[in-house]
Amino acid sequence: MTNLTVKNLSVEVYGRLRIIAAERGVSIEEAARQILDEVSRPSEKVGDVIVEYVQSLNAFLPEIKRSDEAPEPTDFS
């Protein structure tokens, strides 16, 4: 484990963190660790969530090749 010191934390942020900790029933330090863990995880792609759900239903889902290329922007003019 490593340590992190946060300096110059505003009173407002500390107050919100204190409330979150109380709601979760944990210490402020633990609440900060939980929040940092939650926000630092890579976001799930909607397609991955749908695939996981359909697979949990044991439904047939054909294999679809994904592209990592960014889509072209739409021109509305």
DRENTORKOL-3810 file (N, C-alpha, C; in nm, 4 decimals):
REM DRENTORKOL-3810
@n.u->0.0836; n.v->-0.1189; n.w->0.0000; ca.u->0.0000; ca.v->0.0000; ca.w->0.0000; c.u->0.0878; c.v->0.1249; c.w->0.0000
@n.u->0.0354; n.v->0.2287; n.w->-0.0606; ca.u->0.1066; ca.v->0.3555; ca.w->-0.0628; c.u->0.0246; c.v->0.4607; c.w->0.0097
@n.u->0.0873; n.v->0.5734; n.w->0.0372; ca.u->0.0196; ca.v->0.6821; ca.w->0.1074; c.u->0.0024; c.v->0.8009; c.w->0.0148
@n.u->-0.1006; n.v->0.8800; n.w->0.0427; ca.u->-0.1275; ca.v->1.0009; ca.w->-0.0334; c.u->-0.1701; c.v->1.1085; c.w->0.0647
@n.u->-0.1082; n.v->1.2232; n.w->0.0544; ca.u->-0.1461; ca.v->1.3364; ca.w->0.1381; c.u->-0.2114; c.v->1.4401; c.w->0.0490
@n.u->-0.3289; n.v->1.4870; n.w->0.0867; ca.u->-0.3992; ca.v->1.5892; ca.w->0.0104; c.u->-0.3918; c.v->1.7191; c.w->0.0897
@n.u->-0.3256; n.v->1.8179; n.w->0.0304; ca.u->-0.3111; ca.v->1.9471; ca.w->0.0975; c.u->-0.4128; c.v->2.0450; c.w->0.0400
@n.u->-0.4432; n.v->2.1475; n.w->0.1191; ca.u->-0.5309; ca.v->2.2562; ca.w->0.0775; c.u->-0.6702; c.v->2.2087; c.w->0.0360
@n.u->-0.7225; n.v->2.1106; n.w->0.1063; ca.u->-0.8583; ca.v->2.0619; ca.w->0.0817; c.u->-0.9558; c.v->2.1648; c.w->0.1376
@n.u->-1.0507; n.v->2.2070; n.w->0.0554; ca.u->-1.1434; ca.v->2.3108; ca.w->0.1014; c.u->-1.2362; c.v->2.2566; c.w->0.2109
@n.u->-1.2864; n.v->2.3471; n.w->0.2904; ca.u->-1.3788; ca.v->2.3110; ca.w->0.3985; c.u->-1.5044; c.v->2.2465; c.w->0.3401
@n.u->-1.5482; n.v->2.2955; n.w->0.2228; ca.u->-1.6685; ca.v->2.2415; ca.w->0.1595; c.u->-1.6483; c.v->2.0956; c.w->0.1167
@n.u->-1.5344; n.v->2.0682; n.w->0.0551; ca.u->-1.5054; ca.v->1.9315; ca.w->0.0121; c.u->-1.4929; c.v->1.8403; c.w->0.1328
@n.u->-1.4229; n.v->1.8858; n.w->0.2346; ca.u->-1.4087; ca.v->1.8043; ca.w->0.3557; c.u->-1.5454; c.v->1.7761; c.w->0.4187
@n.u->-1.6325; n.v->1.8764; n.w->0.4193; ca.u->-1.7665; ca.v->1.8578; ca.w->0.4750; c.u->-1.8469; c.v->1.7553; c.w->0.3969
@n.u->-1.8392; n.v->1.7620; n.w->0.2630; ca.u->-1.9107; ca.v->1.6639; ca.w->0.1806; c.u->-1.8541; c.v->1.5245; c.w->0.2025
@n.u->-1.7226; n.v->1.5147; n.w->0.2140; ca.u->-1.6580; ca.v->1.3865; ca.w->0.2382; c.u->-1.7007; c.v->1.3301; c.w->0.3735
@n.u->-1.7117; n.v->1.4174; n.w->0.4729; ca.u->-1.7568; ca.v->1.3746; ca.w->0.6056; c.u->-1.8987; c.v->1.3172; c.w->0.5995
@n.u->-1.9866; n.v->1.3822; n.w->0.5227; ca.u->-2.1252; ca.v->1.3350; ca.w->0.5086; c.u->-2.1284; c.v->1.1999; c.w->0.4373
@n.u->-2.0510; n.v->1.1878; n.w->0.3305; ca.u->-2.0450; ca.v->1.0605; ca.w->0.2573; c.u->-1.9971; c.v->0.9492; c.w->0.3488
@n.u->-1.8948; n.v->0.9772; n.w->0.4285; ca.u->-1.8420; ca.v->0.8770; ca.w->0.5213; c.u->-1.9488; c.v->0.8348; c.w->0.6210
@n.u->-2.0242; n.v->0.9306; n.w->0.6730; ca.u->-2.1295; ca.v->0.8984; ca.w->0.7695; c.u->-2.2383; c.v->0.8143; c.w->0.7037
@n.u->-2.2750; n.v->0.8486; n.w->0.5814; ca.u->-2.3782; ca.v->0.7713; ca.w->0.5107; c.u->-2.3333; c.v->0.6284; c.w->0.4846
@n.u->-2.2051; n.v->0.6108; n.w->0.4580; ca.u->-2.1516; ca.v->0.4767; ca.w->0.4311; c.u->-2.1122; c.v->0.4025; c.w->0.5583
@n.u->-2.1107; n.v->0.4739; n.w->0.6691; ca.u->-2.0738; ca.v->0.4115; ca.w->0.7959; c.u->-1.9262; c.v->0.3775; c.w->0.8051
@n.u->-1.8433; n.v->0.4611; n.w->0.7436; ca.u->-1.6985; ca.v->0.4382; ca.w->0.7452; c.u->-1.6281; c.v->0.5658; c.w->0.7879
@n.u->-1.4976; n.v->0.5557; n.w->0.8078; ca.u->-1.4195; ca.v->0.6742; ca.w->0.8427; c.u->-1.4060; c.v->0.7643; c.w->0.7200
@n.u->-1.3682; n.v->0.8889; n.w->0.7430; ca.u->-1.3463; ca.v->0.9820; ca.w->0.6323; c.u->-1.2338; c.v->0.9299; c.w->0.5430
@n.u->-1.1314; n.v->0.8771; n.w->0.6034; ca.u->-1.0195; ca.v->0.8223; ca.w->0.5267; c.u->-1.0649; c.v->0.7071; c.w->0.4377
@n.u->-1.1475; n.v->0.6172; n.w->0.4930; ca.u->-1.1975; ca.v->0.5041; ca.w->0.4146; c.u->-1.2900; c.v->0.5529; c.w->0.3034
@n.u->-1.3735; n.v->0.6519; n.w->0.3319; ca.u->-1.4621; ca.v->0.7067; ca.w->0.2296; c.u->-1.3796; c.v->0.7655; c.w->0.1154
@n.u->-1.2727; n.v->0.8363; n.w->0.1478; ca.u->-1.1855; ca.v->0.8929; ca.w->0.0448; c.u->-1.1232; c.v->0.7819; c.w->-0.0397
@n.u->-1.0784; n.v->0.6735; n.w->0.0251; ca.u->-1.0220; ca.v->0.5601; ca.w->-0.0485; c.u->-1.1260; c.v->0.4995; c.w->-0.1419
@n.u->-1.2486; n.v->0.4808; n.w->-0.0918; ca.u->-1.3553; ca.v->0.4227; ca.w->-0.1737; c.u->-1.3862; c.v->0.5109; c.w->-0.2945
@n.u->-1.3965; n.v->0.6408; n.w->-0.2720; ca.u->-1.4281; ca.v->0.7335; ca.w->-0.3808; c.u->-1.3172; c.v->0.7341; c.w->-0.4853
@n.u->-1.1923; n.v->0.7395; n.w->-0.4406; ca.u->-1.0801; ca.v->0.7366; ca.w->-0.5347; c.u->-1.0788; c.v->0.6062; c.w->-0.6136
@n.u->-1.1115; n.v->0.4956; n.w->-0.5490; ca.u->-1.1180; ca.v->0.3672; ca.w->-0.6181; c.u->-1.2293; c.v->0.3685; c.w->-0.7226
@n.u->-1.3467; n.v->0.4205; n.w->-0.6862; ca.u->-1.4610; ca.v->0.4236; ca.w->-0.7775; c.u->-1.4339; c.v->0.5093; c.w->-0.9009
@n.u->-1.3794; n.v->0.6289; n.w->-0.8799; ca.u->-1.3614; ca.v->0.7210; ca.w->-0.9922; c.u->-1.2385; c.v->0.6893; c.w->-1.0768
@n.u->-1.1473; n.v->0.6077; n.w->-1.0267; ca.u->-1.0268; ca.v->0.5781; ca.w->-1.1029; c.u->-1.0402; c.v->0.4526; c.w->-1.1879
@n.u->-1.1504; n.v->0.3815; n.w->-1.1744; ca.u->-1.1707; ca.v->0.2611; ca.w->-1.2558; c.u->-1.2074; c.v->0.3012; c.w->-1.3979
@n.u->-1.1650; n.v->0.2207; n.w->-1.4963; ca.u->-1.2033; ca.v->0.2523; ca.w->-1.6337; c.u->-1.3554; c.v->0.2387; c.w->-1.6496
@n.u->-1.4120; n.v->0.3282; n.w->-1.7274; ca.u->-1.5572; ca.v->0.3241; ca.w->-1.7450; c.u->-1.5964; c.v->0.2060; c.w->-1.8329
@n.u->-1.7128; n.v->0.1504; n.w->-1.8037; ca.u->-1.7640; ca.v->0.0398; ca.w->-1.8825; c.u->-1.8279; c.v->0.0939; c.w->-2.0103
@n.u->-1.8130; n.v->0.0200; n.w->-2.1162; ca.u->-1.8785; ca.v->0.0566; ca.w->-2.2407; c.u->-2.0191; c.v->-0.0031; c.w->-2.2382
@n.u->-2.1156; n.v->0.0717; n.w->-2.2885; ca.u->-2.2548; ca.v->0.0271; ca.w->-2.2874; c.u->-2.2682; c.v->-0.1077; c.w->-2.3570
@n.u->-2.1983; n.v->-0.1235; n.w->-2.4682; ca.u->-2.2049; ca.v->-0.2499; ca.w->-2.5411; c.u->-2.1593; c.v->-0.3673; c.w->-2.4568
@n.u->-2.0549; n.v->-0.3481; n.w->-2.3767; ca.u->-2.0060; ca.v->-0.4548; ca.w->-2.2891; c.u->-2.1104; c.v->-0.4929; c.w->-2.1852
@n.u->-2.1797; n.v->-0.3938; n.w->-2.1326; ca.u->-2.2845; ca.v->-0.4196; ca.w->-2.0328; c.u->-2.3982; c.v->-0.4993; c.w->-2.0962
@n.u->-2.4373; n.v->-0.4608; n.w->-2.2174; ca.u->-2.5455; ca.v->-0.5317; ca.w->-2.2869; c.u->-2.5056; c.v->-0.6752; c.w->-2.3174
@n.u->-2.3844; n.v->-0.6935; n.w->-2.3674; ca.u->-2.3363; ca.v->-0.8284; ca.w->-2.3986; c.u->-2.3357; c.v->-0.9144; c.w->-2.2729
@n.u->-2.2861; n.v->-0.8604; n.w->-2.1642; ca.u->-2.2825; ca.v->-0.9363; ca.w->-2.0383; c.u->-2.4228; c.v->-0.9765; c.w->-1.9941
@n.u->-2.5175; n.v->-0.8837; n.w->-2.0076; ca.u->-2.6563; ca.v->-0.9130; ca.w->-1.9686; c.u->-2.7162; c.v->-1.0219; c.w->-2.0574
@n.u->-2.6993; n.v->-1.0101; n.w->-2.1883; ca.u->-2.7560; ca.v->-1.1088; ca.w->-2.2800; c.u->-2.6932; c.v->-1.2451; c.w->-2.2556
@n.u->-2.5629; n.v->-1.2475; n.w->-2.2322; ca.u->-2.4963; ca.v->-1.3742; ca.w->-2.2045; c.u->-2.5462; c.v->-1.4363; c.w->-2.0745
@n.u->-2.5816; n.v->-1.3528; n.w->-1.9774; ca.u->-2.6334; ca.v->-1.4062; ca.w->-1.8510; c.u->-2.7693; c.v->-1.4729; c.w->-1.8708
@n.u->-2.8389; n.v->-1.4384; n.w->-1.9793; ca.u->-2.9679; ca.v->-1.5004; ca.w->-2.0110; c.u->-2.9510; c.v->-1.6265; c.w->-2.0943
@n.u->-2.8254; n.v->-1.6614; n.w->-2.1240; ca.u->-2.7927; ca.v->-1.7752; ca.w->-2.2097; c.u->-2.8552; c.v->-1.7609; c.w->-2.3479
@n.u->-2.8685; n.v->-1.6389; n.w->-2.3949; ca.u->-2.9223; ca.v->-1.6122; ca.w->-2.5281; c.u->-2.8092; c.v->-1.6170; c.w->-2.6298
@n.u->-2.8460; n.v->-1.6467; n.w->-2.7543; ca.u->-2.7467; ca.v->-1.6501; ca.w->-2.8618; c.u->-2.7078; c.v->-1.5085; c.w->-2.8986
@n.u->-2.5799; n.v->-1.4859; n.w->-2.9082; ca.u->-2.5288; ca.v->-1.3547; ca.w->-2.9468; c.u->-2.4156; c.v->-1.3769; c.w->-3.0458
@n.u->-2.4366; n.v->-1.3392; n.w->-3.1728; ca.u->-2.3308; ca.v->-1.3635; ca.w->-3.2723; c.u->-2.2062; c.v->-1.2815; c.w->-3.2412
@n.u->-2.0933; n.v->-1.3330; n.w->-3.2832; ca.u->-1.9668; ca.v->-1.2626; ca.w->-3.2627; c.u->-1.9598; c.v->-1.1454; c.w->-3.3600
@n.u->-1.9355; n.v->-1.0277; n.w->-3.3084; ca.u->-1.9268; ca.v->-0.9076; ca.w->-3.3906; c.u->-1.7893; c.v->-0.8469; c.w->-3.3702
@n.u->-1.7194; n.v->-0.8222; n.w->-3.4811; ca.u->-1.5859; ca.v->-0.7631; ca.w->-3.4721; c.u->-1.6003; c.v->-0.6149; c.w->-3.4379
@n.u->-1.5267; n.v->-0.5702; n.w->-3.3381; ca.u->-1.5294; ca.v->-0.4303; ca.w->-3.2963; c.u->-1.4187; c.v->-0.3524; c.w->-3.3645
@n.u->-1.4471; n.v->-0.2260; n.w->-3.3864; ca.u->-1.3479; ca.v->-0.1365; ca.w->-3.4416; c.u->-1.3039; c.v->-0.0390; c.w->-3.3330
@n.u->-1.1749; n.v->-0.0162; n.w->-3.3233; ca.u->-1.1245; ca.v->0.0796; ca.w->-3.2260; c.u->-1.1124; c.v->0.2195; c.w->-3.2855
@n.u->-1.1503; n.v->0.2321; n.w->-3.4134; ca.u->-1.1420; ca.v->0.3615; ca.w->-3.4787; c.u->-1.2555; c.v->0.4518; c.w->-3.4316
@n.u->-1.2248; n.v->0.5793; n.w->-3.4170; ca.u->-1.3273; ca.v->0.6764; ca.w->-3.3776; c.u->-1.4210; c.v->0.6989; c.w->-3.4960
@n.u->-1.5517; n.v->0.7092; n.w->-3.4691; ca.u->-1.6450; ca.v->0.7318; ca.w->-3.5796; c.u->-1.6294; c.v->0.8716; c.w->-3.6371
@n.u->-1.6643; n.v->0.8858; n.w->-3.7642; ca.u->-1.6607; ca.v->1.0171; ca.w->-3.8286; c.u->-1.7744; c.v->1.1027; c.w->-3.7740
@n.u->-1.7490; n.v->1.2309; n.w->-3.7489; ca.u->-1.8562; ca.v->1.3179; ca.w->-3.6993; c.u->-1.9642; c.v->1.3370; c.w->-3.8061
@n.u->-2.0877; n.v->1.3524; n.w->-3.7625; ca.u->-2.1992; ca.v->1.3734; ca.w->-3.8519; c.u->-2.2064; c.v->1.5201; c.w->-3.8921
@n.u->-2.2324; n.v->1.5428; n.w->-4.0200; ca.u->-2.2438; ca.v->1.6788; ca.w->-4.0714; c.u->-2.3928; c.v->1.7117; c.w->-4.0851
@n.u->-2.4445; n.v->1.8024; n.w->-4.0041; ca.u->-2.5848; ca.v->1.8381; ca.w->-4.0047; c.u->-2.6142; c.v->1.9608; c.w->-4.0904
@n.u->-2.5175; n.v->2.0057; n.w->-4.1700; ca.u->-2.5414; ca.v->2.1264; ca.w->-4.2480; c.u->-2.6116; c.v->2.0977; c.w->-4.3795
END
